């Protein structure tokens, strides 16, 4: 009986020790486990994105506003460049040179010049100008011999002409031919008809002024900037060119706005 009681007490002591060790191990594990924290950064990122997004439309509005004057300036400058190119084409372009060579190769003209009979030359030029050459878009034609003018026919106030030497089959000089294929009013009308601009061209004197805008005929216009003509505001640009006889002309390009 004594042995049995002792064994029972021993077993109970062992169980108590094991339970104590288990509780102690759980406490250690719980104490060393890192605490769990909430996933707050996700909320912070979302808030930041939402806060910065509304600033984009404001920036776009500022950009659009600042771009408006730039577009207006670009438009008038581009149209002025088109006008400059068109004027240069009328003087030096392929059609100007082709028309001049076509006249210069006229056998009857060359024959009249070879004869030395200037009355015959003038009669033939006047006849052909009205009958043929004018319909080739010859606006003005001149023939010189040295410093002497042999013949000058056509419309007034034309763009600077193309010119070439006239020679016989042996290479002897027969004179100098000048041909202009456009008058200033033709240039003005072309630009006004094909582009959203008005044009003013002024040479020497009141007789050498052409425009698509009658109210601007005598108006004071800046070289570059803005002008108000008959209550309408225009963007204005200008450039210099040359008419027949090396006459300087000034060309203004006007665009509403």
DAURHU-V14152 format. One record per residue. N is the residue number from 0. PHI is phi in radians with two decimals (none if undefined). BURIAL is b if it has 16 or more other C-alpha atoms within 10 Angstrom, else e. Layout:
n->N phi->PHI burial->BURIAL
n->N phi->PHI burial->BURIAL
This chain:
n->0 phi->none burial->e
n->1 phi->-1.09 burial->e
n->2 phi->-1.11 burial->e
n->3 phi->-1.16 burial->e
n->4 phi->-1.13 burial->e
n->5 phi->-1.09 burial->e
n->6 phi->-1.08 burial->e
n->7 phi->-1.11 burial->e
n->8 phi->-1.10 burial->e
n->9 phi->-1.11 burial->e
n->10 phi->-1.09 burial->e
n->11 phi->-1.11 burial->e
n->12 phi->-1.11 burial->e
n->13 phi->-1.10 burial->e
n->14 phi->-1.05 burial->e
n->15 phi->-1.06 burial->e
n->16 phi->-1.08 burial->e
n->17 phi->-1.13 burial->e
n->18 phi->-1.12 burial->e
n->19 phi->-1.09 burial->e
n->20 phi->-1.12 burial->e
n->21 phi->-1.09 burial->e
n->22 phi->-1.11 burial->e
n->23 phi->-1.13 burial->e
n->24 phi->-1.09 burial->e
n->25 phi->-1.10 burial->e
n->26 phi->-1.13 burial->e
n->27 phi->-1.12 burial->e
n->28 phi->-1.08 burial->e
n->29 phi->-1.12 burial->e
n->30 phi->-1.23 burial->e
n->31 phi->-1.55 burial->e
n->32 phi->-1.23 burial->e
n->33 phi->-1.17 burial->e
n->34 phi->-1.18 burial->e
n->35 phi->-1.55 burial->e
n->36 phi->-1.96 burial->e
n->37 phi->-1.21 burial->e
n->38 phi->-1.43 burial->e
n->39 phi->-1.21 burial->e
n->40 phi->-0.95 burial->e
n->41 phi->-1.06 burial->e
n->42 phi->-1.15 burial->e
n->43 phi->-1.16 burial->e
n->44 phi->-1.08 burial->e
n->45 phi->-1.07 burial->e
n->46 phi->-1.11 burial->e
n->47 phi->-1.11 burial->e
n->48 phi->-1.08 burial->e
n->49 phi->-1.14 burial->e
n->50 phi->-1.27 burial->e
n->51 phi->-1.43 burial->e
n->52 phi->-1.03 burial->e
n->53 phi->-1.12 burial->e
n->54 phi->-1.30 burial->e
n->55 phi->-1.12 burial->e
n->56 phi->-1.04 burial->e
n->57 phi->-1.11 burial->e
n->58 phi->-1.09 burial->e
n->59 phi->-1.11 burial->e
n->60 phi->-1.14 burial->e
n->61 phi->-1.11 burial->e
n->62 phi->-1.09 burial->e
n->63 phi->-1.09 burial->e
n->64 phi->-1.15 burial->e
n->65 phi->-1.27 burial->e
n->66 phi->-1.35 burial->e
n->67 phi->-1.05 burial->e
n->68 phi->-1.10 burial->e
n->69 phi->-1.09 burial->e
n->70 phi->-1.09 burial->e
n->71 phi->-1.12 burial->e
n->72 phi->-1.15 burial->e
n->73 phi->-1.07 burial->e
n->74 phi->-1.11 burial->e
n->75 phi->-1.18 burial->b
n->76 phi->-1.16 burial->b
n->77 phi->-1.13 burial->e
n->78 phi->-1.16 burial->b
n->79 phi->-1.16 burial->b
n->80 phi->-1.10 burial->e
n->81 phi->-1.08 burial->e
n->82 phi->-1.11 burial->b
n->83 phi->-1.07 burial->b
n->84 phi->-1.13 burial->e
n->85 phi->-1.12 burial->b
n->86 phi->-1.09 burial->b
n->87 phi->-1.08 burial->e
n->88 phi->-1.13 burial->e
n->89 phi->-1.11 burial->b
n->90 phi->-1.58 burial->b
n->91 phi->-2.04 burial->b
n->92 phi->-1.26 burial->e
n->93 phi->-1.06 burial->e
n->94 phi->-1.16 burial->e
n->95 phi->-1.05 burial->b
n->96 phi->-1.24 burial->b
n->97 phi->-1.13 burial->e
n->98 phi->-1.15 burial->b
n->99 phi->-1.07 burial->b
n->100 phi->-1.15 burial->b
n->101 phi->-1.11 burial->e
n->102 phi->-1.16 burial->b
n->103 phi->-1.12 burial->b
n->104 phi->-1.61 burial->e
n->105 phi->-1.15 burial->e
n->106 phi->-1.11 burial->e
n->107 phi->-1.20 burial->e
n->108 phi->-1.12 burial->b
n->109 phi->-1.11 burial->b
n->110 phi->-1.12 burial->e
n->111 phi->-1.10 burial->b
n->112 phi->-1.17 burial->b
n->113 phi->-1.10 burial->b
n->114 phi->-1.17 burial->e
n->115 phi->1.39 burial->e
n->116 phi->-1.52 burial->e
n->117 phi->-1.22 burial->e
n->118 phi->-1.11 burial->e
n->119 phi->-1.10 burial->e
n->120 phi->-1.06 burial->b
n->121 phi->-1.10 burial->b
n->122 phi->-1.09 burial->e
n->123 phi->-1.16 burial->e
n->124 phi->-1.08 burial->b
n->125 phi->-1.08 burial->b
n->126 phi->-1.11 burial->e
n->127 phi->-1.25 burial->e
n->128 phi->-1.07 burial->b
n->129 phi->-1.23 burial->e
n->130 phi->-1.48 burial->e
n->131 phi->-2.25 burial->e
n->132 phi->-1.13 burial->b
n->133 phi->-1.04 burial->b
n->134 phi->-1.36 burial->e
n->135 phi->-1.56 burial->e
n->136 phi->1.29 burial->b
n->137 phi->-1.41 burial->b
n->138 phi->-1.56 burial->b
n->139 phi->-2.60 burial->b
n->140 phi->-2.40 burial->b
n->141 phi->-2.34 burial->b
n->142 phi->-2.23 burial->b
n->143 phi->-1.95 burial->b
n->144 phi->-2.22 burial->e
n->145 phi->1.13 burial->e
n->146 phi->-1.65 burial->e
n->147 phi->-1.65 burial->e
n->148 phi->-1.52 burial->e
n->149 phi->-1.42 burial->b
n->150 phi->-2.69 burial->b
n->151 phi->-2.50 burial->e
n->152 phi->-2.32 burial->b
n->153 phi->2.26 burial->b
n->154 phi->-1.54 burial->e
n->155 phi->-1.39 burial->e
n->156 phi->0.90 burial->b
n->157 phi->-2.00 burial->b
n->158 phi->-1.18 burial->b
n->159 phi->-0.95 burial->b
n->160 phi->-1.51 burial->b
n->161 phi->-1.48 burial->b
n->162 phi->-2.56 burial->b
n->163 phi->-2.69 burial->e
n->164 phi->-1.39 burial->e
n->165 phi->-1.77 burial->b
n->166 phi->-2.38 burial->b
n->167 phi->-1.48 burial->e
n->168 phi->-1.14 burial->e
n->169 phi->-1.62 burial->e
n->170 phi->1.54 burial->e
n->171 phi->-1.33 burial->e
n->172 phi->-1.25 burial->e
n->173 phi->-1.93 burial->b
n->174 phi->2.47 burial->b
n->175 phi->-2.13 burial->b
n->176 phi->-1.75 burial->b
n->177 phi->-2.12 burial->b
n->178 phi->-2.34 burial->b
n->179 phi->-1.94 burial->b
n->180 phi->-1.76 burial->b
n->181 phi->-2.63 burial->b
n->182 phi->-1.60 burial->b
n->183 phi->-1.11 burial->b
n->184 phi->-1.17 burial->b
n->185 phi->-1.13 burial->e
n->186 phi->-1.11 burial->b
n->187 phi->-1.03 burial->b
n->188 phi->-1.14 burial->b
n->189 phi->-1.07 burial->e
n->190 phi->-1.13 burial->b
n->191 phi->-1.19 burial->b
n->192 phi->-1.31 burial->e
n->193 phi->-1.81 burial->e
n->194 phi->-2.49 burial->e
n->195 phi->-1.39 burial->e
n->196 phi->-2.43 burial->b
n->197 phi->-1.91 burial->b
n->198 phi->-2.33 burial->b
n->199 phi->-2.21 burial->b
n->200 phi->-2.15 burial->b
n->201 phi->-2.24 burial->b
n->202 phi->-1.90 burial->b
n->203 phi->-1.56 burial->e
n->204 phi->1.50 burial->e
n->205 phi->-1.16 burial->e
n->206 phi->-1.27 burial->e
n->207 phi->-1.91 burial->e
n->208 phi->-2.33 burial->b
n->209 phi->-2.36 burial->b
n->210 phi->-2.74 burial->b
n->211 phi->-1.64 burial->b
n->212 phi->-2.22 burial->e
n->213 phi->-0.92 burial->e
n->214 phi->-1.15 burial->e
n->215 phi->-1.68 burial->b
n->216 phi->-0.93 burial->b
n->217 phi->-2.00 burial->e
n->218 phi->-1.21 burial->e
n->219 phi->-1.34 burial->e
n->220 phi->-2.08 burial->b
n->221 phi->-1.32 burial->e
n->222 phi->-1.10 burial->e
n->223 phi->-2.71 burial->e
n->224 phi->2.49 burial->e
n->225 phi->-2.28 burial->b
n->226 phi->-2.58 burial->b
n->227 phi->-1.92 burial->b
n->228 phi->-2.12 burial->e
n->229 phi->0.88 burial->e
n->230 phi->1.45 burial->e
n->231 phi->-1.88 burial->e
n->232 phi->-1.53 burial->e
n->233 phi->-2.25 burial->b
n->234 phi->-1.38 burial->b
n->235 phi->-2.27 burial->b
n->236 phi->-2.38 burial->b
n->237 phi->-2.59 burial->b
n->238 phi->-2.72 burial->b
n->239 phi->-1.72 burial->e
n->240 phi->-2.51 burial->b
n->241 phi->-2.32 burial->b
n->242 phi->-1.84 burial->b
n->243 phi->-0.96 burial->b
n->244 phi->1.28 burial->e
n->245 phi->1.05 burial->e
n->246 phi->-1.27 burial->e
n->247 phi->-1.26 burial->e
n->248 phi->-2.26 burial->b
n->249 phi->-2.00 burial->b
n->250 phi->-2.02 burial->b
n->251 phi->-1.88 burial->b
n->252 phi->-1.95 burial->b
n->253 phi->-2.11 burial->b
n->254 phi->-2.21 burial->b
n->255 phi->-1.05 burial->b
n->256 phi->2.26 burial->e
